[in-house]
Amino acid sequence: KQTPLEQSLLLSDYINNSETSDFKIKVEKKEFLVHKEILALHSQHFYNLFVSTDLEELVALEFSFPSIFIMLEQIYSNYEKELSMLDVKILNELLRVSSFYKLPMLQEKVEKVD
């Protein structure tokens, strides 16, 4: 049986996997290939979006590439990645990201950073 950390490392292999992804998030002329089910499990915002539309991509105009990257990294690692080394500006933006996309686990983790 795998530990939660081993499972999260395997799950992180699926971000930007063109064979299994079913959704795109575009930010600053870059895109992430992601999975609706994974996003919906972590975010009420994405859950509501996916059950009410058949959207295949989202353009994230409100946030920077680093903050969306870190959001996805946190989701796909089951919040195992460390945040304490991040700049205050990025941490503040992550708080806005977590509020906007309704990611309570991310918000809680960011708020715990000293």
BAKENU-321380 format. One record per residue: x, z, y of N, C-alpha, C in turn. Coordinates in pm, whole numbers, plus 50000, padded with zeros to 5 digits. Layout:
BAKENU-321380
XZYXZYXZY...
***
This chain:
BAKENU-321380
500845000049881500005000050000500885000050125500474992150226501254991150349500885002350446501875006450523501615016150628500915009050744500265016550835499655010050953500665002051034501895006951045502894999451120503224986251051503364986450919503634973950846502474964150862501254969150859500094960550879500094954551019500434962751120500434957651256501524947151275502654948851209503704938851220503254925551160502524926151051501984913950991500934907551081500074915651140499034910451228499664903551349500734909151400501384902951517501934889151485502154886151359502594872751321501514862151345500274866351364499174856851378498884852851522499474859551619499284855151757500024841951774499384832651840499914819051861500074811451730499274814751632499284807651504498194796851511498614784351523497654773451539496794771151415497244775651300496474773651177495294783251166495404795151223494344805051205493604808651333494124805051449493474809051574492184801151597491264807551671490014800751704489624802451851490594806651933490334808852075491644807752151491554803252278492734802152365492504810452490493564817252532493574823652663494664816752744494254810852855495204803952942495474812553065496744813653097497154821253214498454815253268498484812653398499664807053464500254794953390499434785353358499844772853294500414774753153500214786353095500614788852957499364792552880499454791952748498294795852669498704804052547497784812652509497924820652388496854816252291497234814152167496284811252061495964824551992494704828151994494294841351946493074840151855492524851551817491434852151721490254859851779489114853451781487924859851838487634873251771487704873651641487364885951569488274897651609489544895051623490484905651662490184910351804489984900851896489674904752034488354912452040487344907851967486044914451970486084928551912486944930851815487094944351758487654954251859488454949551951489124958352047488444958852183487644948952215487134947452351485644944452354484894953052422483454950652439483234938052522484104935352617484004923252699484064910752611485074910052526485204898452439484074897952336483684909252284482554909352189481324903152254480984907952373479804902652443479944887852472481134883652510481394869552539481184860952415481694865352303481644857252181480264856752118479474867352130478134866952071477144859552160477484857752288476534851152379476914836752413478124832352377478554818652407479354813152289479584800252293480464794152193481774789452260482174796752360483384793952435484594793152341485474783652369486684782052288487954785452364487824787352497488984791352575488564798952699489504806752749489294814752868490484812552960490214810353087491294809353185491314822553260492404829853247492524843153309493184841653446492374839353547492884837453683493204850653751492584861353705492664874153773493974881553750494704877753645495854885753603497084876953579498244883453576499504876353556499784874053407500674864653383501104861953246501644874453177502544882153242503064894053173501984904053132500994906053217499964915953181499084911153066498764898353062497964893052950498804893052822500064889452834500964889952718501024904152661501214914052746501314927852700499984932652642498884928652703497564931952648497444926952504497784914152483497684908352350498674914652253499874917252301500884923752219500384937452172499744944752261499204957852225498084956552123497164947352146496054945352053496574941351916497454931651912497944926451783498914935951712499444945651784500324955551720499584968551694498284968451717497464980551704498004991851793498424987851912498874997252016500125005051977500964998851894502205005251849503385002551943503304992452025504424988852112504554998852227505775001952263506045011752368505805005752507505245013752597504975009152733505825016252838506525026652802507185035052901508285027952980508795016952929509865009852999509344999753100508034998353111507454988253201507474992853345507574983153433507514985353577506144990853617506124999053720504875005153768503854994453807504314983553866503414972653906502684966953783503414964753677502814959553554501864969853492502254982353493501384992853440500074993553518500154992253649498934992353731498054980253699498684968853679497904957053644497304958553504498034964853413497484967353279496264976353285496254985753377495054994053395493874985453439494124976153530493044967153573492604957953458493564952953382493254944553265492404952253166492814964653136492084972653037490674975853084490504977753214489164980353268488314967553265488894956553309488164943753315487714939153177488614939653081488314934852946487754945852855487534957552912486954968752838487764971952710489004976052735489944979552628490304994352641489455003252591489695017552611490985022752550491405017352437492645022052375493865018352460493835006552519494925002452608494915011052734493745013152790493645021252911494195035352888493805041152777494275054652744495805054852728496335044752662497785044352640498535042552773498045034152861498695032052991498645044753074497505051553071497365063753149498285074953101498725074452978499625084652922501085082352956501415070453010502805067353045503185075653167504315082253161504785090553274505295082053387
***
